[in-house]
Amino acid sequence: MANHKSSIKRAKQSEVHRLHNKYYSKTTRNAVRELRSTTEKEKAVELLPKVVGMLDKLAKTNVIHKNKASNLKSSLTLHVNAL
């Protein structure tokens, strides 16, 4: 266990950040899954900007890599355009 005051605080902060990142990662993954499973063009066009924004936010805060976000956005856009 941590001995110094600063390391105790850092351990607490790390746990809070981990839970925060986990929540937003899971929420984004579910949104991506929902968008991929959609077969209606109107609904997909409506969902795409929201999902892209979520991916951008995760990439900006280094929860996921920026190239992964870019690849996901690209594949989702292709999917929506193919509908």
Secondary structure as UniProt FT lines:
FT   HELIX           5..37
FT   HELIX           41..60
FT   TURN            61..62
FT   HELIX           66..82
//
